[in-house]
Structure formats: structure tokens, C-alpha cells
Amino acid sequence: MEGNKYLNLARQARAENNSEDAKLYYGKLREVEPENAEAKFFYAYYAMYEGKNGELLTRFTNLCKSLLSSLPMVKRASISEDEQLITICEIVSAFVPEAWSLNRYMNSKNRETKVGDSYVRVFDASTIASCSKVGMSTIRDLGDEIVKLYPNNTQASKIAVIAWKEYVSLAQKWYAYAPKGEAEVYAEKIKKIDPSYEMPKKAGCISLG
């Protein structure tokens, strides 16, 4: 079956950190299986850093939209719930570090090229802030959507906690972008599932280029 062939090739490329081939085969898989959630998410994931720097915010926003819309597609897939959660866990594991990684990427770009005494600003502060806010809220919503789709599944709750922990961590770093008191609310949600969890302290490391 053509879809299975592309899926296997895409997963192999992903395992080998071959982003070019992974995007290629996930793209082909999207064409033959438009409802394949793995293809929908990972195609956007591997497409994100392509193109011009000015397109990065749009590409990241598209990735966030693909992420949240892919979860119900996983739930509708004709596979067992355990298999669904494996797919969701892979998606979460790929996306959760991305908001912080993207912030670091954008800031490093702004310190790459120096002209005289000043660095060339590839990304302005508002673009970096927008990426940070979109990423942080998406990570929060990611955990919320997982428990909504699988309300009585212990494994799903544990996957949601991965997202929530990162949300709280980012909210304590980028506290200007998190609703007041929300980090504490999510810390309590986490503790109900992981009683050993300790909320990180607020840190003064907001970085906007």
C-alpha cells in the first residue's frame, strides 16, 4: 500500500534525523492520506525552518495549528487507543522543546553577524515575543486537549503532564506572557498526576533578542 510505504520511509528518515527526506515522505503521505495526523504534524514540523527568516513566525504558527488539529485526527484513526497514544507521545516529544528552541535559535541569529559595534538584527523583539507567546499557549493547550480526548486514561494524563510541565517552566521564564496565576493552576494539575513535582521558581531570563 502506497501510504504504508511513505510512512515507513518517513519514519526511517526521522529516526536518522534526515529532515529533508522526512519532509519529502511525510508530504507524499499527506497527499495519499489527508487524514493522517502524523503526516500533517511532521510535515509542518520539518518545513518550519525552511524559507526566509521573515517567514518563520508564520511557519511556526502553522505548526502550532497543525499540532492542535492533528490530535483529534489521531483519536479518529482506526488503530487501538494504545497505538494512538504512541503517536501522540511522539508528536508531543517533538513539539514540546520547540518553543524554547525557537527562542534560542532566533536570539542566536541576532548575535551571528556584527557590523561595526552592532549586531545585525535578523528578528525584531516583537517577532520573538510573538513566537514565544504562541508556542507557550500552544504547549498549554496541547496538554488540555490530550486530557479532553482521553479523560480516563492514565497514560494520556502522563503525556499531558509533559506538556504542562514545559508550560509552567516557560511561564516562569516568560511570565509577562502568561496570565497571572496560571502557572500555579497548572502546577496543581501536574501534582495531581505527579505528586513529586516541584514548580520551578520564577526566573529573570526573558530573552527577546
N, CA and C atoms as a LAMMPS dump frame, in Angstrom:
ITEM: TIMESTEP
0
ITEM: NUMBER OF ATOMS
627
ITEM: BOX BOUNDS ff ff ff
-5.0000000000000000e+02 5.0000000000000000e+02
-5.0000000000000000e+02 5.0000000000000000e+02
-5.0000000000000000e+02 5.0000000000000000e+02
ITEM: ATOMS id mol type element x y z
1 1 1 N 0.85 -1.195 0
2 1 2 C 0 0 0
3 1 3 C 0.884 1.241 0
4 2 1 N 0.585 2.2 -0.87
5 2 2 C 1.453 3.362 -1.066
6 2 3 C 1.63 4.169 0.223
7 3 1 N 0.535 4.352 0.97
8 3 2 C 0.613 5.104 2.217
9 3 3 C 1.574 4.48 3.2
10 4 1 N 1.514 3.16 3.348
11 4 2 C 2.418 2.456 4.258
12 4 3 C 3.877 2.623 3.841
13 5 1 N 4.117 2.604 2.534
14 5 2 C 5.484 2.775 2.035
15 5 3 C 6.036 4.138 2.433
16 6 1 N 5.244 5.192 2.196
17 6 2 C 5.695 6.533 2.54
18 6 3 C 5.841 6.709 4.05
19 7 1 N 4.939 6.11 4.813
20 7 2 C 5.02 6.217 6.27
21 7 3 C 6.311 5.577 6.788
22 8 1 N 6.612 4.396 6.279
23 8 2 C 7.837 3.712 6.706
24 8 3 C 9.09 4.507 6.333
25 9 1 N 9.095 5.065 5.122
26 9 2 C 10.243 5.852 4.687
27 9 3 C 10.376 7.13 5.515
28 10 1 N 9.242 7.759 5.824
29 10 2 C 9.264 8.988 6.621
30 10 3 C 9.776 8.709 8.028
31 11 1 N 9.304 7.621 8.627
32 11 2 C 9.747 7.281 9.984
33 11 3 C 11.223 6.925 10.009
34 12 1 N 11.671 6.238 8.974
35 12 2 C 13.098 5.901 8.896
36 12 3 C 13.944 7.164 8.802
37 13 1 N 13.502 8.101 7.973
38 13 2 C 14.231 9.357 7.825
39 13 3 C 14.219 10.153 9.134
40 14 1 N 13.095 10.126 9.822
41 14 2 C 13.006 10.83 11.112
42 14 3 C 13.95 10.206 12.134
43 15 1 N 14.008 8.879 12.156
44 15 2 C 14.907 8.18 13.092
45 15 3 C 16.367 8.504 12.799
46 16 1 N 16.667 8.784 11.545
47 16 2 C 18.04 9.094 11.133
48 16 3 C 18.329 10.597 11.149
49 17 1 N 17.361 11.39 11.653
50 17 2 C 17.492 12.854 11.683
51 17 3 C 17.728 13.439 10.298
52 18 1 N 17.125 12.786 9.307
53 18 2 C 17.221 13.256 7.927
54 18 3 C 15.976 14.099 7.644
55 19 1 N 16.048 15.379 7.963
56 19 2 C 14.865 16.236 7.88
57 19 3 C 14.366 16.413 6.444
58 20 1 N 15.292 16.435 5.499
59 20 2 C 14.901 16.634 4.092
60 20 3 C 14.038 15.481 3.6
61 21 1 N 14.49 14.241 3.831
62 21 2 C 13.713 13.088 3.38
63 21 3 C 12.449 12.915 4.218
64 22 1 N 12.527 13.222 5.514
65 22 2 C 11.335 13.106 6.357
66 22 3 C 10.227 14.015 5.837
67 23 1 N 10.56 15.251 5.522
68 23 2 C 9.566 16.186 4.974
69 23 3 C 9.039 15.678 3.629
70 24 1 N 9.944 15.177 2.79
71 24 2 C 9.543 14.676 1.472
72 24 3 C 8.506 13.572 1.598
73 25 1 N 8.794 12.571 2.432
74 25 2 C 7.898 11.415 2.5
75 25 3 C 6.642 11.707 3.311
76 26 1 N 6.743 12.559 4.321
77 26 2 C 5.511 12.951 5.006
78 26 3 C 4.619 13.772 4.069
79 27 1 N 5.242 14.543 3.186
80 27 2 C 4.466 15.291 2.201
81 27 3 C 3.733 14.373 1.237
82 28 1 N 4.419 13.333 0.787
83 28 2 C 3.781 12.366 -0.104
84 28 3 C 2.671 11.61 0.617
85 29 1 N 2.914 11.307 1.901
86 29 2 C 1.896 10.61 2.686
87 29 3 C 0.655 11.482 2.858
88 30 1 N 0.855 12.776 3.052
89 30 2 C -0.292 13.696 3.174
90 30 3 C -1.159 13.673 1.927
91 31 1 N -0.508 13.522 0.78
92 31 2 C -1.254 13.541 -0.484
93 31 3 C -2.143 12.316 -0.628
94 32 1 N -1.662 11.159 -0.177
95 32 2 C -2.459 9.934 -0.343
96 32 3 C -3.348 9.653 0.877
97 33 1 N -2.982 10.224 2.04
98 33 2 C -3.79 10.045 3.248
99 33 3 C -3.955 11.393 3.948
100 34 1 N -4.86 12.23 3.458
101 34 2 C -5.022 13.58 4.025
102 34 3 C -5.384 13.583 5.509
103 35 1 N -5.96 12.503 6.022
104 35 2 C -6.35 12.432 7.427
105 35 3 C -5.28 11.785 8.309
106 36 1 N -4.085 11.608 7.779
107 36 2 C -3.014 11.027 8.581
108 36 3 C -2.412 12.114 9.465
109 37 1 N -2.662 12.004 10.778
110 37 2 C -2.241 13.049 11.715
111 37 3 C -0.728 13.157 11.823
112 38 1 N -0.052 12.027 11.8
113 38 2 C 1.41 12.043 11.89
114 38 3 C 2.002 12.82 10.732
115 39 1 N 1.487 12.578 9.534
116 39 2 C 1.978 13.283 8.352
117 39 3 C 1.668 14.77 8.428
118 40 1 N 0.475 15.1 8.891
119 40 2 C 0.062 16.504 8.991
120 40 3 C 1.007 17.281 9.9
121 41 1 N 1.284 16.713 11.08
122 41 2 C 2.134 17.417 12.032
123 41 3 C 3.581 17.463 11.581
124 42 1 N 4.147 16.311 11.239
125 42 2 C 5.584 16.279 10.983
126 42 3 C 5.963 16.97 9.666
127 43 1 N 5.053 17.041 8.706
128 43 2 C 5.346 17.823 7.503
129 43 3 C 5.545 19.288 7.885
130 44 1 N 4.631 19.819 8.708
131 44 2 C 4.759 21.209 9.161
132 44 3 C 5.989 21.389 10.042
133 45 1 N 6.288 20.371 10.84
134 45 2 C 7.448 20.433 11.734
135 45 3 C 8.744 20.561 10.943
136 46 1 N 8.884 19.75 9.913
137 46 2 C 10.131 19.774 9.138
138 46 3 C 10.179 20.946 8.155
139 47 1 N 9.035 21.544 7.875
140 47 2 C 9.013 22.687 6.965
141 47 3 C 9.324 23.999 7.687
142 48 1 N 9.335 23.972 9.019
143 48 2 C 9.346 25.223 9.771
144 48 3 C 10.562 26.096 9.51
145 49 1 N 11.751 25.529 9.497
146 49 2 C 12.951 26.341 9.373
147 49 3 C 13.365 26.587 7.919
148 50 1 N 12.532 26.17 6.992
149 50 2 C 12.831 26.425 5.589
150 50 3 C 12.402 27.841 5.205
151 51 1 N 12.903 28.296 4.083
152 51 2 C 12.466 29.595 3.585
153 51 3 C 13.204 30.752 4.244
154 52 1 N 12.663 31.941 4.066
155 52 2 C 13.297 33.151 4.572
156 52 3 C 12.991 33.331 6.055
157 53 1 N 13.9 34.029 6.733
158 53 2 C 13.7 34.272 8.157
159 53 3 C 12.388 34.991 8.447
160 54 1 N 11.983 35.862 7.538
161 54 2 C 10.748 36.609 7.734
162 54 3 C 9.508 35.735 7.752
163 55 1 N 9.639 34.509 7.261
164 55 2 C 8.501 33.594 7.216
165 55 3 C 8.405 32.711 8.462
166 56 1 N 9.384 32.829 9.355
167 56 2 C 9.468 31.884 10.47
168 56 3 C 8.265 31.953 11.399
169 57 1 N 7.813 33.151 11.73
170 57 2 C 6.654 33.274 12.621
171 57 3 C 5.428 32.607 12.012
172 58 1 N 5.196 32.838 10.719
173 58 2 C 4.052 32.22 10.044
174 58 3 C 4.186 30.706 10.031
175 59 1 N 5.377 30.225 9.763
176 59 2 C 5.59 28.767 9.721
177 59 3 C 5.401 28.145 11.103
178 60 1 N 5.868 28.842 12.137
179 60 2 C 5.696 28.316 13.486
180 60 3 C 4.22 28.342 13.888
181 61 1 N 3.524 29.395 13.528
182 61 2 C 2.087 29.465 13.808
183 61 3 C 1.353 28.336 13.097
184 62 1 N 1.754 28.045 11.856
185 62 2 C 1.145 26.939 11.113
186 62 3 C 1.432 25.604 11.795
187 63 1 N 2.65 25.463 12.328
188 63 2 C 2.99 24.241 13.048
189 63 3 C 2.089 24.074 14.268
190 64 1 N 1.873 25.153 15.005
191 64 2 C 1.006 25.093 16.192
192 64 3 C -0.417 24.701 15.814
193 65 1 N -0.914 25.263 14.726
194 65 2 C -2.258 24.913 14.259
195 65 3 C -2.314 23.447 13.83
196 66 1 N -1.277 22.999 13.137
197 66 2 C -1.229 21.597 12.706
198 66 3 C -1.202 20.664 13.904
199 67 1 N -0.474 21.07 14.922
200 67 2 C -0.378 20.263 16.134
201 67 3 C -1.75 20.053 16.756
202 68 1 N -2.457 21.134 17.027
203 68 2 C -3.729 21.03 17.733
204 68 3 C -4.812 20.367 16.887
205 69 1 N -4.75 20.559 15.583
206 69 2 C -5.752 19.922 14.727
207 69 3 C -5.435 18.458 14.458
208 70 1 N -4.172 18.055 14.665
209 70 2 C -3.798 16.664 14.402
210 70 3 C -4.271 15.718 15.508
211 71 1 N -4.426 16.226 16.74
212 71 2 C -4.795 15.344 17.851
213 71 3 C -6.167 14.679 17.655
214 72 1 N -7.211 15.43 17.291
215 72 2 C -8.489 14.753 17.02
216 72 3 C -8.396 13.761 15.867
217 73 1 N -7.513 14.024 14.911
218 73 2 C -7.322 13.089 13.806
219 73 3 C -6.739 11.776 14.31
220 74 1 N -5.818 11.869 15.28
221 74 2 C -5.27 10.648 15.876
222 74 3 C -6.385 9.872 16.559
223 75 1 N -7.225 10.584 17.285
224 75 2 C -8.322 9.946 18.022
225 75 3 C -9.284 9.229 17.075
226 76 1 N -9.472 9.773 15.884
227 76 2 C -10.395 9.171 14.905
228 76 3 C -9.774 8.022 14.126
229 77 1 N -8.47 7.86 14.223
230 77 2 C -7.775 6.847 13.427
231 77 3 C -8.215 5.436 13.814
232 78 1 N -8.22 4.557 12.842
233 78 2 C -8.665 3.174 13.056
234 78 3 C -7.525 2.32 13.601
235 79 1 N -7.005 2.732 14.746
236 79 2 C -5.968 1.979 15.447
237 79 3 C -6.338 1.933 16.915
238 80 1 N -5.673 1.07 17.669
239 80 2 C -6.017 0.937 19.082
240 80 3 C -5.668 2.22 19.841
241 81 1 N -6.282 2.385 21.009
242 81 2 C -6.001 3.57 21.823
243 81 3 C -4.535 3.617 22.238
244 82 1 N -3.955 2.464 22.52
245 82 2 C -2.528 2.419 22.863
246 82 3 C -1.679 2.936 21.707
247 83 1 N -2.016 2.533 20.488
248 83 2 C -1.276 2.997 19.312
249 83 3 C -1.491 4.489 19.095
250 84 1 N -2.698 4.956 19.36
251 84 2 C -2.978 6.388 19.249
252 84 3 C -2.086 7.183 20.197
253 85 1 N -1.952 6.689 21.414
254 85 2 C -1.159 7.408 22.408
255 85 3 C 0.331 7.368 22.099
256 86 1 N 0.775 6.314 21.435
257 86 2 C 2.174 6.274 20.985
258 86 3 C 2.422 7.395 19.98
259 87 1 N 1.488 7.561 19.045
260 87 2 C 1.61 8.631 18.05
261 87 3 C 1.589 9.998 18.724
262 88 1 N 0.663 10.173 19.657
263 88 2 C 0.564 11.455 20.352
264 88 3 C 1.827 11.742 21.152
265 89 1 N 2.365 10.721 21.787
266 89 2 C 3.591 10.904 22.567
267 89 3 C 4.755 11.326 21.665
268 90 1 N 4.826 10.768 20.475
269 90 2 C 5.89 11.139 19.529
270 90 3 C 5.73 12.597 19.091
271 91 1 N 4.494 13.006 18.857
272 91 2 C 4.224 14.387 18.468
273 91 3 C 4.584 15.344 19.604
274 92 1 N 4.171 15.002 20.815
275 92 2 C 4.47 15.828 21.983
276 92 3 C 5.976 15.939 22.201
277 93 1 N 6.673 14.815 22.084
278 93 2 C 8.12 14.796 22.309
279 93 3 C 8.862 15.654 21.286
280 94 1 N 8.307 15.753 20.087
281 94 2 C 8.925 16.593 19.06
282 94 3 C 8.617 18.069 19.297
283 95 1 N 7.367 18.367 19.668
284 95 2 C 6.95 19.774 19.735
285 95 3 C 7.341 20.476 21.029
286 96 1 N 7.231 19.793 22.154
287 96 2 C 7.368 20.465 23.448
288 96 3 C 8.655 21.275 23.578
289 97 1 N 9.809 20.783 23.125
290 97 2 C 11.017 21.623 23.253
291 97 3 C 11.074 22.771 22.256
292 98 1 N 10.146 22.807 21.298
293 98 2 C 10.342 23.682 20.148
294 98 3 C 10.2 25.165 20.483
295 99 1 N 9.287 25.542 21.374
296 99 2 C 9.114 26.964 21.683
297 99 3 C 10.382 27.554 22.286
298 100 1 N 10.989 26.818 23.204
299 100 2 C 12.241 27.271 23.812
300 100 3 C 13.381 27.214 22.803
301 101 1 N 13.431 26.144 22.012
302 101 2 C 14.482 26.014 20.999
303 101 3 C 14.388 27.138 19.982
304 102 1 N 13.167 27.489 19.606
305 102 2 C 12.973 28.541 18.612
306 102 3 C 13.413 29.885 19.169
307 103 1 N 13.101 30.143 20.428
308 103 2 C 13.549 31.375 21.075
309 103 3 C 15.074 31.475 21.053
310 104 1 N 15.727 30.37 21.387
311 104 2 C 17.197 30.347 21.393
312 104 3 C 17.745 30.525 19.974
313 105 1 N 17.086 29.895 19.001
314 105 2 C 17.511 29.999 17.597
315 105 3 C 17.429 31.448 17.123
316 106 1 N 16.309 32.094 17.428
317 106 2 C 16.11 33.46 16.951
318 106 3 C 17.09 34.419 17.616
319 107 1 N 17.329 34.244 18.892
320 107 2 C 18.28 35.1 19.583
321 107 3 C 19.711 34.872 19.108
322 108 1 N 20.052 33.606 18.827
323 108 2 C 21.404 33.33 18.328
324 108 3 C 21.611 33.941 16.946
325 109 1 N 20.562 33.928 16.121
326 109 2 C 20.641 34.564 14.804
327 109 3 C 20.925 36.059 14.945
328 110 1 N 20.333 36.674 15.983
329 110 2 C 20.533 38.108 16.192
330 110 3 C 21.931 38.438 16.704
331 111 1 N 22.716 37.416 17.042
332 111 2 C 24.078 37.649 17.52
333 111 3 C 25.121 36.995 16.606
334 112 1 N 24.678 36.668 15.392
335 112 2 C 25.562 35.964 14.465
336 112 3 C 26.469 36.908 13.69
337 113 1 N 25.924 38.012 13.246
338 113 2 C 26.649 38.91 12.348
339 113 3 C 26.804 40.286 12.975
340 114 1 N 28.02 40.747 13.052
341 114 2 C 28.296 42.047 13.653
342 114 3 C 28.798 43.005 12.589
343 115 1 N 28.225 44.201 12.556
344 115 2 C 28.657 45.264 11.657
345 115 3 C 29.102 46.431 12.535
346 116 1 N 30.367 46.692 12.534
347 116 2 C 30.89 47.712 13.443
348 116 3 C 30.734 47.251 14.888
349 117 1 N 30.063 48.067 15.681
350 117 2 C 29.849 47.735 17.096
351 117 3 C 28.485 47.106 17.351
352 118 1 N 27.686 46.929 16.301
353 118 2 C 26.32 46.437 16.474
354 118 3 C 26.103 45.128 15.729
355 119 1 N 25.255 44.28 16.301
356 119 2 C 24.87 43.037 15.639
357 119 3 C 23.693 43.296 14.705
358 120 1 N 23.671 42.592 13.587
359 120 2 C 22.551 42.686 12.652
360 120 3 C 21.339 42.003 13.287
361 121 1 N 20.239 42.711 13.366
362 121 2 C 19.029 42.16 13.98
363 121 3 C 18.206 41.441 12.915
364 122 1 N 18.279 40.129 12.927
365 122 2 C 17.524 39.318 11.971
366 122 3 C 16.037 39.32 12.348
367 123 1 N 15.769 39.213 13.659
368 123 2 C 14.393 39.193 14.164
369 123 3 C 14.213 40.334 15.154
370 124 1 N 13.147 41.117 14.989
371 124 2 C 12.908 42.16 15.979
372 124 3 C 12.247 41.564 17.221
373 125 1 N 12.24 42.339 18.295
374 125 2 C 11.748 41.838 19.58
375 125 3 C 10.299 41.403 19.503
376 126 1 N 9.484 42.093 18.736
377 126 2 C 8.055 41.751 18.668
378 126 3 C 7.834 40.391 18.005
379 127 1 N 8.671 40.062 17.013
380 127 2 C 8.551 38.75 16.357
381 127 3 C 8.946 37.634 17.312
382 128 1 N 10.037 37.837 18.046
383 128 2 C 10.467 36.827 19.008
384 128 3 C 9.419 36.668 20.104
385 129 1 N 8.858 37.787 20.564
386 129 2 C 7.82 37.731 21.597
387 129 3 C 6.589 36.989 21.093
388 130 1 N 6.208 37.242 19.845
389 130 2 C 5.033 36.565 19.28
390 130 3 C 5.237 35.065 19.212
391 131 1 N 6.424 34.638 18.754
392 131 2 C 6.728 33.208 18.707
393 131 3 C 6.683 32.601 20.104
394 132 1 N 7.233 33.317 21.077
395 132 2 C 7.249 32.815 22.448
396 132 3 C 5.84 32.649 22.988
397 133 1 N 4.999 33.648 22.772
398 133 2 C 3.628 33.599 23.291
399 133 3 C 2.804 32.503 22.618
400 134 1 N 2.92 32.414 21.295
401 134 2 C 2.17 31.388 20.56
402 134 3 C 2.611 29.999 20.99
403 135 1 N 3.925 29.804 21.097
404 135 2 C 4.436 28.497 21.494
405 135 3 C 4.017 28.11 22.89
406 136 1 N 4.102 29.057 23.817
407 136 2 C 3.775 28.758 25.205
408 136 3 C 2.299 28.402 25.354
409 137 1 N 1.42 29.175 24.743
410 137 2 C -0.012 28.885 24.86
411 137 3 C -0.368 27.573 24.161
412 138 1 N 0.33 27.249 23.081
413 138 2 C 0.061 26 22.374
414 138 3 C 0.465 24.796 23.21
415 139 1 N 1.595 24.905 23.912
416 139 2 C 2.01 23.812 24.789
417 139 3 C 0.982 23.577 25.888
418 140 1 N 0.455 24.653 26.444
419 140 2 C -0.602 24.531 27.451
420 140 3 C -1.835 23.848 26.865
421 141 1 N -2.263 24.34 25.693
422 141 2 C -3.461 23.794 25.056
423 141 3 C -3.264 22.345 24.625
424 142 1 N -2.031 21.991 24.311
425 142 2 C -1.707 20.622 23.935
426 142 3 C -2.052 19.659 25.07
427 143 1 N -1.596 19.97 26.281
428 143 2 C -1.927 19.129 27.426
429 143 3 C -3.417 19.081 27.676
430 144 1 N -4.078 20.233 27.566
431 144 2 C -5.525 20.294 27.792
432 144 3 C -6.285 19.406 26.802
433 145 1 N -5.865 19.453 25.542
434 145 2 C -6.563 18.687 24.505
435 145 3 C -6.391 17.183 24.71
436 146 1 N -5.22 16.785 25.163
437 146 2 C -4.973 15.354 25.379
438 146 3 C -5.91 14.802 26.455
439 147 1 N -6.028 15.515 27.575
440 147 2 C -6.905 15.007 28.643
441 147 3 C -8.377 15.133 28.248
442 148 1 N -8.69 16.059 27.375
443 148 2 C -10.055 16.177 26.874
444 148 3 C -10.414 14.981 25.99
445 149 1 N -9.478 14.577 25.139
446 149 2 C -9.727 13.459 24.227
447 149 3 C -9.687 12.106 24.941
448 150 1 N -8.867 12.004 25.99
449 150 2 C -8.701 10.731 26.713
450 150 3 C -8.882 10.987 28.218
451 151 1 N -10.099 11.322 28.649
452 151 2 C -10.315 11.804 30.021
453 151 3 C -10.044 10.785 31.115
454 152 1 N -10.127 9.513 30.826
455 152 2 C -9.977 8.492 31.868
456 152 3 C -8.772 7.58 31.638
457 153 1 N -7.823 8.074 30.868
458 153 2 C -6.666 7.253 30.513
459 153 3 C -5.431 7.758 31.259
460 154 1 N -4.883 6.918 32.129
461 154 2 C -3.734 7.31 32.945
462 154 3 C -2.521 7.653 32.089
463 155 1 N -2.278 6.87 31.031
464 155 2 C -1.134 7.131 30.165
465 155 3 C -1.277 8.47 29.454
466 156 1 N -2.492 8.791 29.019
467 156 2 C -2.735 10.079 28.361
468 156 3 C -2.455 11.228 29.32
469 157 1 N -2.86 11.056 30.575
470 157 2 C -2.606 12.1 31.572
471 157 3 C -1.113 12.323 31.763
472 158 1 N -0.35 11.249 31.745
473 158 2 C 1.101 11.37 31.897
474 158 3 C 1.726 12.108 30.708
475 159 1 N 1.183 11.879 29.523
476 159 2 C 1.673 12.591 28.339
477 159 3 C 1.309 14.068 28.443
478 160 1 N 0.089 14.346 28.9
479 160 2 C -0.335 15.737 29.075
480 160 3 C 0.581 16.467 30.05
481 161 1 N 1.019 15.767 31.085
482 161 2 C 1.901 16.366 32.085
483 161 3 C 3.222 16.819 31.463
484 162 1 N 3.71 16.095 30.466
485 162 2 C 4.942 16.513 29.776
486 162 3 C 4.768 17.918 29.216
487 163 1 N 3.614 18.154 28.587
488 163 2 C 3.33 19.475 28.019
489 163 3 C 3.121 20.512 29.119
490 164 1 N 2.356 20.167 30.134
491 164 2 C 2.078 21.124 31.203
492 164 3 C 3.337 21.528 31.956
493 165 1 N 4.235 20.592 32.188
494 165 2 C 5.485 20.921 32.883
495 165 3 C 6.28 21.943 32.076
496 166 1 N 6.318 21.748 30.77
497 166 2 C 7.042 22.706 29.944
498 166 3 C 6.332 24.053 29.948
499 167 1 N 4.998 24.029 29.953
500 167 2 C 4.257 25.294 30.005
501 167 3 C 4.589 26.07 31.275
502 168 1 N 4.56 25.392 32.409
503 168 2 C 4.866 26.062 33.676
504 168 3 C 6.297 26.588 33.662
505 169 1 N 7.221 25.788 33.143
506 169 2 C 8.62 26.211 33.067
507 169 3 C 8.765 27.478 32.221
508 170 1 N 8.11 27.504 31.066
509 170 2 C 8.175 28.68 30.202
510 170 3 C 7.46 29.866 30.836
511 171 1 N 6.335 29.599 31.488
512 171 2 C 5.581 30.677 32.135
513 171 3 C 6.394 31.32 33.252
514 172 1 N 7.272 30.564 33.877
515 172 2 C 8.132 31.108 34.924
516 172 3 C 9.324 31.869 34.34
517 173 1 N 9.651 31.587 33.07
518 173 2 C 10.707 32.341 32.382
519 173 3 C 10.124 33.562 31.677
520 174 1 N 9.016 33.342 30.974
521 174 2 C 8.395 34.403 30.174
522 174 3 C 7.094 34.849 30.832
523 175 1 N 7.184 35.222 32.108
524 175 2 C 5.981 35.463 32.899
525 175 3 C 5.16 36.642 32.403
526 176 1 N 5.749 37.512 31.61
527 176 2 C 4.976 38.63 31.064
528 176 3 C 3.912 38.152 30.075
529 177 1 N 4.071 36.943 29.562
530 177 2 C 3.167 36.434 28.537
531 177 3 C 2.177 35.396 29.051
532 178 1 N 2.233 35.084 30.329
533 178 2 C 1.319 34.086 30.903
534 178 3 C 0.277 34.797 31.771
535 179 1 N -0.984 34.412 31.679
536 179 2 C -1.988 35.01 32.563
537 179 3 C -1.579 34.856 34.024
538 180 1 N -1.793 35.894 34.803
539 180 2 C -1.371 35.893 36.196
540 180 3 C -2.002 34.731 36.955
541 181 1 N -1.166 33.976 37.642
542 181 2 C -1.637 32.865 38.458
543 181 3 C -1.838 31.563 37.706
544 182 1 N -1.71 31.584 36.379
545 182 2 C -2 30.37 35.607
546 182 3 C -0.922 29.31 35.797
547 183 1 N 0.328 29.723 35.951
548 183 2 C 1.393 28.743 36.18
549 183 3 C 1.095 27.934 37.435
550 184 1 N 0.599 28.597 38.481
551 184 2 C 0.26 27.906 39.729
552 184 3 C -0.905 26.943 39.529
553 185 1 N -1.868 27.346 38.713
554 185 2 C -3.022 26.482 38.426
555 185 3 C -2.559 25.188 37.751
556 186 1 N -1.664 25.326 36.777
557 186 2 C -1.194 24.134 36.061
558 186 3 C -0.233 23.317 36.904
559 187 1 N 0.493 23.971 37.784
560 187 2 C 1.35 23.214 38.701
561 187 3 C 0.509 22.297 39.578
562 188 1 N -0.652 22.765 40
563 188 2 C -1.546 21.938 40.812
564 188 3 C -2.117 20.782 39.995
565 189 1 N -2.427 21.032 38.73
566 189 2 C -2.904 19.947 37.852
567 189 3 C -1.841 18.864 37.74
568 190 1 N -0.593 19.303 37.575
569 190 2 C 0.515 18.352 37.446
570 190 3 C 0.657 17.52 38.716
571 191 1 N 0.581 18.167 39.868
572 191 2 C 0.779 17.475 41.149
573 191 3 C -0.265 16.389 41.389
574 192 1 N -1.449 16.556 40.835
575 192 2 C -2.478 15.526 40.983
576 192 3 C -2.092 14.245 40.254
577 193 1 N -1.265 14.378 39.238
578 193 2 C -0.817 13.225 38.451
579 193 3 C 0.591 12.8 38.859
580 194 1 N 1.419 13.765 39.172
581 194 2 C 2.796 13.511 39.601
582 194 3 C 3.032 14.237 40.93
583 195 1 N 2.713 13.583 42.053
584 195 2 C 2.808 14.237 43.369
585 195 3 C 4.214 14.715 43.72
586 196 1 N 5.231 14.192 43.069
587 196 2 C 6.609 14.584 43.389
588 196 3 C 7.016 15.885 42.696
589 197 1 N 6.176 16.407 41.839
590 197 2 C 6.524 17.593 41.049
591 197 3 C 6.73 18.82 41.937
592 198 1 N 7.776 19.571 41.623
593 198 2 C 8.036 20.845 42.289
594 198 3 C 8.063 21.943 41.244
595 199 1 N 7.233 22.926 41.44
596 199 2 C 7.141 24.029 40.486
597 199 3 C 8.44 24.83 40.47
598 200 1 N 9.007 25.087 39.286
599 200 2 C 10.241 25.877 39.234
600 200 3 C 10.001 27.315 39.674
601 201 1 N 11.025 27.917 40.211
602 201 2 C 10.907 29.308 40.659
603 201 3 C 10.908 30.244 39.472
604 202 1 N 10.315 31.397 39.666
605 202 2 C 10.293 32.405 38.609
606 202 3 C 11.719 32.87 38.346
607 203 1 N 12.062 32.935 37.062
608 203 2 C 13.432 33.296 36.674
609 203 3 C 13.435 34.545 35.825
610 204 1 N 14.448 35.341 35.991
611 204 2 C 14.547 36.569 35.211
612 204 3 C 15.317 36.37 33.937
613 205 1 N 14.84 35.473 33.086
614 205 2 C 15.602 35.186 31.855
615 205 3 C 14.748 35.331 30.614
616 206 1 N 13.837 36.322 30.628
617 206 2 C 13.114 36.618 29.407
618 206 3 C 14.113 37.149 28.39
619 207 1 N 14.121 36.566 27.214
620 207 2 C 15.121 36.941 26.213
621 207 3 C 14.439 37.268 24.896
622 208 1 N 14.549 38.497 24.483
623 208 2 C 13.861 38.938 23.283
624 208 3 C 14.811 39.565 22.281
625 209 1 N 15.969 38.963 22.119
626 209 2 C 16.895 39.429 21.101
627 209 3 C 17.747 40.571 21.598
